[in-house]
Amino acid sequence: MAAKRKYWGLVTPMPGATLGEIAKQYEAMGLVGLWAPQLYGSPFVPLAAAAMATSSLKLGTGVALAFTRSPLETACSALDLDAISGGRAALGIGTSVRWWNERWHGVEYGKPLAH
């Protein structure tokens, strides 16, 4: 017997009421969780809003940029999201592309693996 597929939704920053309704719809559809990419803002804020509107969706940063905030700030934000959501947070971090880091965020990209 084939395993049942597990699907995740995607959210970005938007008005809170809209985000809450979308998150509720995703949960009602049986999705496993929501990903919030760091494209137009922090991924933690929309996921915190989704946490308040849902009770079972997992909430993942997909992905939070590793070099644009301190490691402590990233850890604290992830811990806050996990506490707000009752243990439903999943932290995804990554380097992104050199251009975003250096031109948009003003941080040195360097050698990502060593960084």
N, C-alpha and C positions, 0 to 999 in steps of 0.2 A: 504494500500500500504506500502511495506517495505521501510524503510529509506535507502538511498544510503550509502554504507560503505565508510569511510574516511580512507585512508592509508597514512602512513608516511614512509619515507626511512631512511636509516642509513648511516652515513659517518664517516670515521676515518681520521686521518692525512695521507695525500698522496700528491704527486706533485700538485701544484696549478692548472695547466692546466687540469689535469685529474679530479680533484675535481670539477672544473667549468663545465666540460662537463657532468659529472654524475649529478650534480645539475640541469643543464639545461634539461637533459633527464627526470629526476624525475618530474620537473615542466611541461614538455610537456605531460607526462603521466597522469597529473591531480592529482598527490599526494598533500596532504594537506601541508606537511612539511617534515623537516629532523630532525633527532635526531643525536647528536654526544655524545657518551659516553666518560667519562674520563677513558680510559684504557691505551693508549699508549702516551698520551699527553693531553694538555688542550682541553676541548671541545669548547672553545670560538674561537680559531684560525681557525679551519676548517669551522665553521659556518660563520665567518666573510668573508672567501673566497667565500663560497656559496652565501652569501648575495650579493656580487659584481656581481655574474653571473646570478642571478635570480631577479624576481620582485614581486612574489606573495607567494612563499613558506614560511611557518612559520619555525622558526629556534629554536630548543629546545636543551638545555643541558640535556642529558638523561643518566646519571646524573653527575653533578659536585660534586666532593667530598667536603663535608662541613668542614672537619677538617684540610685540607692540605693548606689552605690559610686563611687569615683573613676575617672576615665578610665584612669589607670595601672593600677589594680587590675583593671579589666575586661580591658585589653590583656594584662596578665600572666597572668590566668586563661585567656584564649583561647590564648595562646602555650603555656602548660603543657599544655592539652588537646591542642593540635596536636602537641606533642612526644611526649606519652604515646601518642597514636593513630597516630603515624607519618604525619602530614600529612592526617588525615581530618576535621579540625575546620572548622566553618562558624559564624561569629559572627553571630547575629541580635540586634540591640538595638532597644529601643523605649522609649517614654515611659510606657506603661501609662496608667492612669486617675488623675486627681488624688487621689481618695479613698485609694487604695492608697499612693501616694507620701507624702501628708501624714499620714494617720492610722496606717497600719501601719508605715511606715519613718521617719517624722519628718523628711522632707526637703521643702523648698519646691518646689512644682510650677512656679510662675511661668508664663512663656511658653515652652512647650516648644521651639519653633523657635529662638528666641533663646538658650535655655539650651543 
